[in-house]
Amino acid sequence: MAFLARNLVALTRQARLLDNLTHSMRCLSVTPQFCQQPKLELPTTADLQEVSKEEQKECQKIFDKVNQQLAKKEEGRLFAVVHLCGKQFKITPGDIILVEGYWPPTIGDEIRLEKVMLAGAKDFTLIGAPLLEPGLVDVKATIIEKTLTHTKTHFKKKRRKQYLRINFQRSPNTMIRINSIEVKQQVDKPSPSPINENRIF
């Protein structure tokens, strides 16, 4: 009880100190220099229009360069970052990735990975927010193996208590080979129509 009483007294003292401090600040009614904010001059609409036109021209030049590279097949080896089964993988054509846990596709299934977060080449990178448009980048893969992990041993023991437990665990794994990564359409053009195929993630 004495401990509780001491704490309550300390709390009431702190509250009184805060009240006194705020009262003295109100009486002074002085705002320190670091609290005074300078007035910001907002840009006019004419400035914003000029900036936006210049930015649009620069963006269009970049889009044209990227589209020319894609049309001439000069982009080189593409890479991508895909979201798959709750994890992100950086992939290139020919890579083999390992998906941990149960996953329905079976050996030999050809799938399309549609949750593409980023795709890039030697000279450009397409970044999604958070995903790229469906149909812009086509990532095809094949299931090559479904196995179990190596056996993990969980050993528990308590000394002098006649308590001993040994458990073994093996979880399923799926190995996927990335066949190809392609940019299917021009970068600055919206997708013509939504894809009607079944989406597999």
Accessible surface in RSA format (square Angstrom, percent):
REM  Atomic radii and reference values for relative SASA: ProtOr
REM  Chains: A
REM  Algorithm: Lee & Richards
REM  Probe-radius: 1.40
REM  Slices: 20
REM RES _ NUM      All-atoms   Total-Side   Main-Chain    Non-polar    All polar
REM                ABS   REL    ABS   REL    ABS   REL    ABS   REL    ABS   REL
RES MET A   1   191.41  99.1 151.58 100.3  39.84  94.8 127.31 108.2  64.10  84.9
RES ALA A   2    68.22  62.7  55.92  86.3  12.30  28.0  63.34  89.2   4.88  12.9
RES PHE A   3   126.81  63.4 125.18  77.5   1.64   4.3 125.18  75.9   1.64   4.7
RES LEU A   4   105.68  58.9 105.59  75.5   0.09   0.2 105.59  74.2   0.09   0.2
RES ALA A   5    53.20  48.9  48.57  75.0   4.63  10.5  52.53  74.0   0.67   1.8
RES ARG A   6   156.54  65.7 149.32  76.1   7.22  17.2  73.42 100.3  83.12  50.4
RES ASN A   7    62.68  43.2  61.41  59.3   1.27   3.1  17.53  42.2  45.15  43.6
RES LEU A   8   112.19  62.5 112.02  80.1   0.17   0.4 112.15  78.8   0.04   0.1
RES VAL A   9    71.77  47.2  70.42  63.7   1.35   3.3  71.74  62.3   0.03   0.1
RES ALA A  10    46.25  42.5  43.27  66.8   2.98   6.8  45.49  64.1   0.76   2.0
RES LEU A  11   108.15  60.2 103.53  74.1   4.63  11.6 103.77  72.9   4.38  11.8
RES THR A  12    67.00  47.7  63.34  64.2   3.67   8.7  61.82  83.0   5.19   7.8
RES ARG A  13   147.31  61.8 145.53  74.2   1.78   4.2  40.39  55.2 106.91  64.8
RES GLN A  14   104.15  58.2 102.85  75.2   1.31   3.1  31.70  67.5  72.46  55.0
RES ALA A  15    51.08  47.0  46.92  72.4   4.16   9.5  50.18  70.7   0.90   2.4
RES ARG A  16   150.83  63.3 149.43  76.2   1.40   3.3  60.26  82.4  90.57  54.9
RES LEU A  17   121.23  67.5 117.24  83.9   4.00  10.0 117.54  82.5   3.69   9.9
RES LEU A  18   112.41  62.6 111.88  80.0   0.53   1.3 112.41  78.9   0.00   0.0
RES ASP A  19    93.31  65.4  89.68  89.3   3.63   8.6  25.52  60.1  67.79  67.6
RES ASN A  20    98.23  67.7  91.65  88.6   6.59  15.9  27.14  65.3  71.09  68.7
RES LEU A  21   103.40  57.6  99.58  71.2   3.82   9.6 102.95  72.3   0.45   1.2
RES THR A  22    58.87  41.9  57.55  58.3   1.32   3.1  52.23  70.2   6.64  10.0
RES HIS A  23   113.20  61.9 113.20  78.7   0.00   0.0  76.27  78.6  36.94  43.0
RES SER A  24    51.04  43.1  46.97  62.7   4.07   9.4  42.44  90.4   8.60  12.1
RES MET A  25   118.89  61.6 111.18  73.6   7.70  18.3  95.10  80.9  23.78  31.5
RES ARG A  26   177.11  74.4 156.43  79.7  20.68  49.2  67.95  92.9 109.16  66.2
RES CYS A  27    88.20  66.7  53.17  59.3  35.03  82.3  32.97  83.5  55.23  59.6
RES LEU A  28   124.76  69.5 111.54  79.8  13.22  33.2 114.28  80.3  10.48  28.2
RES SER A  29    94.32  79.7  59.79  79.8  34.53  79.5  47.11 100.3  47.21  66.1
RES VAL A  30   109.27  71.9  86.70  78.5  22.57  54.4  89.44  77.7  19.83  53.8
RES THR A  31    87.95  62.6  76.81  77.9  11.14  26.5  64.01  86.0  23.93  36.2
RES PRO A  32    53.58  39.1  44.70  40.7   8.88  32.3  53.58  44.2   0.00   0.0
RES GLN A  33   159.86  89.4 147.28 107.6  12.57  29.9  49.77 105.9 110.09  83.5
RES PHE A  34   174.72  87.4 140.02  86.7  34.70  90.3 151.22  91.7  23.50  67.3
RES CYS A  35    71.27  53.9  45.88  51.2  25.39  59.7  20.59  52.2  50.68  54.7
RES GLN A  36   114.13  63.8  94.51  69.1  19.62  46.7  37.18  79.1  76.95  58.4
RES GLN A  37   159.42  89.1 132.05  96.5  27.37  65.2  36.88  78.5 122.54  92.9
RES PRO A  38   111.70  81.4  92.68  84.5  19.02  69.1 104.61  86.4   7.09  44.0
RES LYS A  39   201.55  98.3 173.04 106.2  28.52  67.9 121.41 109.3  80.15  85.4
RES LEU A  40   151.68  84.5 126.13  90.2  25.55  64.2 127.37  89.5  24.31  65.4
RES GLU A  41   169.97  97.6 137.38 103.9  32.59  77.6  56.85 110.0 113.12  92.4
RES LEU A  42   150.53  83.8 128.41  91.9  22.11  55.6 128.52  90.3  22.00  59.2
RES PRO A  43    80.82  58.9  59.96  54.7  20.86  75.8  68.27  56.4  12.56  78.0
RES THR A  44    82.64  58.8  75.72  76.8   6.92  16.5  77.52 104.1   5.12   7.7
RES THR A  45   102.81  73.1 100.51 101.9   2.29   5.5  71.46  96.0  31.35  47.4
RES ALA A  46    55.71  51.2  53.18  82.1   2.53   5.8  55.23  77.8   0.48   1.3
RES ASP A  47    68.22  47.8  67.09  66.8   1.13   2.7  16.60  39.1  51.62  51.5
RES LEU A  48    99.11  55.2  96.12  68.8   2.99   7.5  96.55  67.8   2.56   6.9
RES GLN A  49   109.47  61.2 108.12  79.0   1.34   3.2  29.59  63.0  79.88  60.6
RES GLU A  50   107.89  61.9 105.43  79.8   2.46   5.8  36.18  70.0  71.71  58.5
RES VAL A  51    75.48  49.7  75.23  68.1   0.25   0.6  75.44  65.5   0.04   0.1
RES SER A  52    44.83  37.9  43.17  57.6   1.65   3.8  33.42  71.2  11.41  16.0
RES LYS A  53   128.87  62.9 127.49  78.2   1.38   3.3  74.11  66.7  54.76  58.3
RES GLU A  54   109.38  62.8 107.02  81.0   2.37   5.6  36.65  70.9  72.73  59.4
RES GLU A  55    97.91  56.2  96.88  73.3   1.03   2.4  32.40  62.7  65.51  53.5
RES GLN A  56   119.99  67.1 113.19  82.7   6.80  16.2  39.78  84.7  80.21  60.8
RES LYS A  57   143.90  70.2 137.69  84.5   6.21  14.8  85.24  76.7  58.66  62.5
RES GLU A  58   107.80  61.9 106.33  80.4   1.46   3.5  32.23  62.3  75.56  61.7
RES CYS A  59    60.82  46.0  59.54  66.4   1.29   3.0  10.61  26.9  50.21  54.1
RES GLN A  60    82.54  46.2  82.24  60.1   0.30   0.7  39.22  83.5  43.32  32.9
RES LYS A  61   136.79  66.7 134.04  82.2   2.74   6.5  80.38  72.4  56.40  60.1
RES ILE A  62   102.89  58.5 102.77  76.6   0.12   0.3 102.89  74.1   0.00   0.0
RES PHE A  63    67.29  33.7  67.29  41.7   0.00   0.0  67.29  40.8   0.00   0.0
RES ASP A  64    62.59  43.8  60.81  60.5   1.78   4.2  18.64  43.9  43.96  43.8
RES LYS A  65   140.94  68.8 138.90  85.2   2.03   4.8  83.12  74.8  57.82  61.6
RES VAL A  66    13.52   8.9  12.83  11.6   0.69   1.7  13.52  11.8   0.00   0.0
RES ASN A  67    19.02  13.1  14.58  14.1   4.43  10.7  11.20  26.9   7.82   7.6
RES GLN A  68   106.06  59.3 102.83  75.1   3.24   7.7  30.65  65.2  75.41  57.2
RES GLN A  69    38.48  21.5  37.95  27.7   0.53   1.3  11.27  24.0  27.21  20.6
RES LEU A  70    25.06  14.0  16.40  11.7   8.65  21.8  16.67  11.7   8.39  22.6
RES ALA A  71    84.36  77.6  47.22  72.9  37.15  84.5  59.57  83.9  24.80  65.7
RES LYS A  72   134.85  65.8 109.89  67.4  24.96  59.4  67.51  60.8  67.34  71.7
RES LYS A  73   165.72  80.8 141.70  86.9  24.02  57.2  87.35  78.6  78.36  83.5
RES GLU A  74   103.32  59.3  84.69  64.1  18.63  44.4  35.78  69.2  67.53  55.1
RES GLU A  75    24.78  14.2  23.42  17.7   1.37   3.3   1.72   3.3  23.07  18.8
RES GLY A  76    52.49  64.7   0.00   N/A  52.49  64.7  37.43 102.7  15.05  33.7
RES ARG A  77   162.31  68.2 133.36  68.0  28.95  68.9  65.87  90.0  96.44  58.5
RES LEU A  78     7.86   4.4   5.34   3.8   2.53   6.4   5.36   3.8   2.50   6.7
RES PHE A  79    48.71  24.4  48.71  30.2   0.00   0.0  48.71  29.5   0.00   0.0
RES ALA A  80     0.00   0.0   0.00   0.0   0.00   0.0   0.00   0.0   0.00   0.0
RES VAL A  81    30.35  20.0  30.35  27.5   0.00   0.0  30.35  26.4   0.00   0.0
RES VAL A  82     0.52   0.3   0.52   0.5   0.00   0.0   0.52   0.5   0.00   0.0
RES HIS A  83    53.38  29.2  50.05  34.8   3.34   8.5  29.02  29.9  24.36  28.3
RES LEU A  84     2.07   1.2   1.19   0.9   0.88   2.2   1.68   1.2   0.39   1.1
RES CYS A  85    60.52  45.8  19.42  21.7  41.10  96.6  29.25  74.1  31.28  33.7
RES GLY A  86    62.30  76.8   0.00   N/A  62.30  76.8  28.78  79.0  33.52  75.1
RES LYS A  87   106.16  51.8 101.19  62.1   4.97  11.8  79.62  71.7  26.54  28.3
RES GLN A  88   111.42  62.3  82.84  60.5  28.59  68.1  18.91  40.2  92.52  70.2
RES PHE A  89    35.79  17.9  31.91  19.8   3.88  10.1  35.79  21.7   0.00   0.0
RES LYS A  90   147.01  71.7 119.17  73.1  27.84  66.3  61.96  55.8  85.04  90.6
RES ILE A  91     0.27   0.2   0.00   0.0   0.27   0.6   0.27   0.2   0.00   0.0
RES THR A  92    28.62  20.4  28.62  29.0   0.00   0.0  23.15  31.1   5.48   8.3
RES PRO A  93    38.53  28.1  31.88  29.1   6.65  24.2  32.33  26.7   6.20  38.5
RES GLY A  94    51.95  64.1   0.00   N/A  51.95  64.1  29.68  81.4  22.27  49.9
RES ASP A  95    47.25  33.1  42.82  42.6   4.42  10.5  12.16  28.6  35.09  35.0
RES ILE A  96    94.34  53.7  63.19  47.1  31.15  75.1  63.19  45.5  31.15  84.5
RES ILE A  97    16.75   9.5  12.57   9.4   4.18  10.1  16.75  12.1   0.00   0.0
RES LEU A  98    80.54  44.9  68.32  48.9  12.23  30.7  68.32  48.0  12.23  32.9
RES VAL A  99     3.24   2.1   2.78   2.5   0.46   1.1   3.24   2.8   0.00   0.0
RES GLU A 100   108.60  62.3  88.21  66.7  20.39  48.5  21.43  41.4  87.17  71.2
RES GLY A 101    27.50  33.9   0.00   N/A  27.50  33.9  25.64  70.4   1.86   4.2
RES TYR A 102   175.70  82.0 147.54  83.9  28.16  73.3 113.84  85.5  61.86  76.3
RES TRP A 103    16.66   6.7  15.95   7.7   0.70   1.7   7.93   4.2   8.73  14.2
RES PRO A 104    88.18  64.3  73.89  67.4  14.29  51.9  75.06  62.0  13.12  81.5
RES PRO A 105    18.22  13.3  11.11  10.1   7.11  25.8  18.15  15.0   0.06   0.4
RES THR A 106    80.09  57.0  80.03  81.1   0.06   0.1  63.53  85.3  16.56  25.0
RES ILE A 107   109.67  62.4  88.56  66.0  21.11  50.9  88.56  63.8  21.11  57.3
RES GLY A 108    48.76  60.1   0.00   N/A  48.76  60.1  29.57  81.1  19.19  43.0
RES ASP A 109    55.20  38.7  50.61  50.4   4.59  10.9  13.11  30.9  42.09  42.0
RES GLU A 110   143.79  82.6 112.24  84.9  31.55  75.1  29.81  57.7 113.98  93.1
RES ILE A 111    10.15   5.8   2.87   2.1   7.28  17.5   8.35   6.0   1.80   4.9
RES ARG A 112    74.38  31.2  69.99  35.7   4.39  10.4  20.67  28.3  53.70  32.5
RES LEU A 113     4.48   2.5   2.97   2.1   1.51   3.8   4.20   3.0   0.28   0.7
RES GLU A 114    19.08  11.0   8.42   6.4  10.66  25.4   8.81  17.0  10.27   8.4
RES LYS A 115    60.67  29.6  59.23  36.3   1.44   3.4  17.25  15.5  43.42  46.2
RES VAL A 116     3.92   2.6   3.90   3.5   0.02   0.0   3.90   3.4   0.02   0.0
RES MET A 117    41.79  21.6  39.01  25.8   2.78   6.6  38.83  33.0   2.95   3.9
RES LEU A 118    40.57  22.6  40.57  29.0   0.00   0.0  40.57  28.5   0.00   0.0
RES ALA A 119     0.94   0.9   0.94   1.4   0.00   0.0   0.94   1.3   0.00   0.0
RES GLY A 120     0.12   0.2   0.00   N/A   0.12   0.2   0.02   0.1   0.10   0.2
RES ALA A 121    13.38  12.3   0.15   0.2  13.22  30.1   2.33   3.3  11.04  29.3
RES LYS A 122   168.95  82.4 129.55  79.5  39.40  93.8  85.46  76.9  83.49  88.9
RES ASP A 123    91.77  64.3  54.18  53.9  37.59  88.9  25.44  59.9  66.34  66.2
RES PHE A 124    20.67  10.3  10.70   6.6   9.97  25.9  19.55  11.9   1.12   3.2
RES THR A 125    67.65  48.1  42.06  42.6  25.58  61.0  19.61  26.3  48.04  72.6
RES LEU A 126    18.19  10.1  15.43  11.0   2.77   7.0  18.19  12.8   0.00   0.0
RES ILE A 127   127.86  72.8  98.76  73.6  29.10  70.1  98.76  71.1  29.10  79.0
RES GLY A 128    14.19  17.5   0.00   N/A  14.19  17.5   3.08   8.5  11.11  24.9
RES ALA A 129   100.05  92.0  63.76  98.4  36.29  82.6  70.98 100.0  29.07  77.0
RES PRO A 130    98.13  71.5  89.36  81.5   8.77  31.9  96.11  79.4   2.02  12.6
RES LEU A 131    68.36  38.1  51.34  36.7  17.02  42.8  51.34  36.1  17.02  45.8
RES LEU A 132    18.47  10.3  11.15   8.0   7.31  18.4  12.99   9.1   5.47  14.7
RES GLU A 133    81.28  46.7  71.91  54.4   9.36  22.3  38.60  74.7  42.67  34.8
RES PRO A 134    62.36  45.4  55.32  50.4   7.04  25.6  58.76  48.5   3.60  22.4
RES GLY A 135    27.25  33.6   0.00   N/A  27.25  33.6  18.42  50.5   8.83  19.8
RES LEU A 136    14.56   8.1  14.56  10.4   0.00   0.0  14.56  10.2   0.00   0.0
RES VAL A 137    11.00   7.2   0.48   0.4  10.52  25.4   0.48   0.4  10.52  28.5
RES ASP A 138     9.83   6.9   8.65   8.6   1.18   2.8   6.07  14.3   3.77   3.8
RES VAL A 139     0.03   0.0   0.00   0.0   0.03   0.1   0.00   0.0   0.03   0.1
RES LYS A 140    88.76  43.3  88.76  54.5   0.00   0.0  37.33  33.6  51.43  54.8
RES ALA A 141     0.38   0.3   0.00   0.0   0.38   0.9   0.00   0.0   0.38   1.0
RES THR A 142    16.61  11.8  16.61  16.8   0.00   0.0  14.34  19.3   2.27   3.4
RES ILE A 143     1.15   0.7   0.00   0.0   1.15   2.8   0.00   0.0   1.15   3.1
RES ILE A 144    52.60  29.9  31.20  23.2  21.40  51.6  34.18  24.6  18.42  50.0
RES GLU A 145    69.13  39.7  68.70  52.0   0.43   1.0  18.77  36.3  50.36  41.1
RES LYS A 146    69.03  33.7  47.22  29.0  21.81  51.9  45.86  41.3  23.17  24.7
RES THR A 147    56.05  39.9  43.95  44.6  12.11  28.9  42.14  56.6  13.92  21.0
RES LEU A 148    91.12  50.7  74.68  53.4  16.44  41.3  74.68  52.4  16.44  44.2
RES THR A 149    21.47  15.3  16.03  16.3   5.44  13.0  21.21  28.5   0.26   0.4
RES HIS A 150   135.44  74.0 120.43  83.7  15.00  38.4  95.00  97.9  40.43  47.0
RES THR A 151    68.30  48.6  48.52  49.2  19.78  47.2  29.16  39.2  39.14  59.2
RES LYS A 152    89.89  43.9  85.63  52.5   4.26  10.1  45.00  40.5  44.89  47.8
RES THR A 153    81.50  58.0  50.98  51.7  30.52  72.7  32.83  44.1  48.67  73.6
RES HIS A 154    86.47  47.3  82.21  57.1   4.26  10.9  61.07  62.9  25.40  29.6
RES PHE A 155   114.92  57.5  86.39  53.5  28.53  74.2  86.39  52.4  28.53  81.7
RES LYS A 156   119.58  58.3 115.11  70.6   4.46  10.6  64.19  57.8  55.39  59.0
RES LYS A 157   125.49  61.2  92.95  57.0  32.54  77.5  38.83  34.9  86.67  92.3
RES LYS A 158   121.33  59.2 115.66  71.0   5.67  13.5  67.06  60.4  54.27  57.8
RES ARG A 159   170.29  71.5 158.56  80.8  11.72  27.9  59.71  81.6 110.58  67.0
RES ARG A 160   186.97  78.5 152.88  77.9  34.08  81.2  82.64 112.9 104.32  63.2
RES LYS A 161   141.16  68.9 120.66  74.0  20.50  48.8  67.82  61.0  73.34  78.1
RES GLN A 162   175.25  98.0 130.48  95.4  44.77 106.6  77.17 164.3  98.08  74.4
RES TYR A 163    65.79  30.7  62.64  35.6   3.16   8.2  38.17  28.7  27.63  34.1
RES LEU A 164    88.10  49.1  74.61  53.4  13.50  33.9  74.61  52.4  13.50  36.3
RES ARG A 165   119.43  50.1 117.16  59.7   2.27   5.4  37.82  51.7  81.60  49.5
RES ILE A 166    84.36  48.0  59.08  44.0  25.28  60.9  59.08  42.5  25.28  68.6
RES ASN A 167    83.89  57.9  81.10  78.4   2.79   6.7  20.09  48.4  63.80  61.7
RES PHE A 168   136.05  68.1 104.37  64.6  31.68  82.4 104.73  63.5  31.32  89.6
RES GLN A 169    84.43  47.2  79.84  58.3   4.60  10.9  29.39  62.6  55.05  41.7
RES ARG A 170   127.06  53.3 100.57  51.3  26.49  63.1  27.04  37.0 100.02  60.6
RES SER A 171    32.10  27.1  29.91  39.9   2.19   5.0  21.94  46.7  10.17  14.2
RES PRO A 172    53.37  38.9  53.37  48.7   0.00   0.0  53.37  44.1   0.00   0.0
RES ASN A 173    14.02   9.7  12.45  12.0   1.57   3.8   0.25   0.6  13.78  13.3
RES THR A 174     1.34   1.0   1.30   1.3   0.04   0.1   0.04   0.1   1.30   2.0
RES MET A 175    54.08  28.0  54.08  35.8   0.00   0.0  39.74  33.8  14.34  19.0
RES ILE A 176     0.00   0.0   0.00   0.0   0.00   0.0   0.00   0.0   0.00   0.0
RES ARG A 177    97.59  41.0  97.59  49.7   0.00   0.0  27.02  36.9  70.57  42.8
RES ILE A 178     0.89   0.5   0.00   0.0   0.89   2.1   0.00   0.0   0.89   2.4
RES ASN A 179    61.86  42.7  37.25  36.0  24.61  59.3  25.02  60.2  36.85  35.6
RES SER A 180    30.55  25.8  29.65  39.6   0.91   2.1  24.92  53.1   5.64   7.9
RES ILE A 181    10.05   5.7   0.00   0.0  10.05  24.2   0.00   0.0  10.05  27.3
RES GLU A 182    77.64  44.6  75.99  57.5   1.65   3.9  26.98  52.2  50.65  41.4
RES VAL A 183    24.01  15.8   0.51   0.5  23.50  56.6   0.51   0.4  23.50  63.7
RES LYS A 184   114.96  56.1  82.87  50.8  32.08  76.4  47.00  42.3  67.96  72.4
RES GLN A 185    42.10  23.5  29.84  21.8  12.27  29.2  31.32  66.7  10.79   8.2
RES GLN A 186    91.18  51.0  87.04  63.6   4.14   9.9  26.72  56.9  64.46  48.9
RES VAL A 187    28.04  18.4  11.72  10.6  16.31  39.3  11.72  10.2  16.31  44.2
RES ASP A 188    42.13  29.5  13.36  13.3  28.77  68.0  13.02  30.6  29.11  29.0
RES LYS A 189   106.67  52.0 103.75  63.7   2.93   7.0  80.76  72.7  25.92  27.6
RES PRO A 190   105.19  76.7  93.88  85.6  11.30  41.1  96.10  79.3   9.09  56.5
RES SER A 191    38.20  32.3  23.84  31.8  14.36  33.1   3.43   7.3  34.77  48.7
RES PRO A 192   125.71  91.6  83.62  76.2  42.09 153.0  95.36  78.7  30.35 188.6
RES SER A 193    72.76  61.5  61.83  82.5  10.92  25.2  35.42  75.4  37.34  52.3
RES PRO A 194   113.81  82.9 100.41  91.5  13.40  48.7 109.52  90.4   4.29  26.7
RES ILE A 195    64.06  36.5  41.30  30.8  22.76  54.9  46.36  33.4  17.70  48.0
RES ASN A 196   145.39 100.3 110.37 106.7  35.02  84.3  38.38  92.4 107.02 103.4
RES GLU A 197   103.42  59.4  89.44  67.7  13.98  33.3  45.37  87.8  58.05  47.4
RES ASN A 198   141.91  97.9 118.85 114.8  23.07  55.5  30.70  73.9 111.22 107.5
RES ARG A 199   112.71  47.3  85.44  43.6  27.27  64.9  36.47  49.8  76.24  46.2
RES ILE A 200    79.04  45.0  73.48  54.7   5.56  13.4  76.74  55.3   2.30   6.2
RES PHE A 201    82.82  41.4  66.69  41.3  16.13  42.0  68.61  41.6  14.21  40.7
END  Absolute sums over single chains surface
CHAIN  1 A    15922.2      13475.0       2447.2       9288.1       6634.1
END  Absolute sums over all chains
TOTAL         15922.2      13475.0       2447.2       9288.1       6634.1
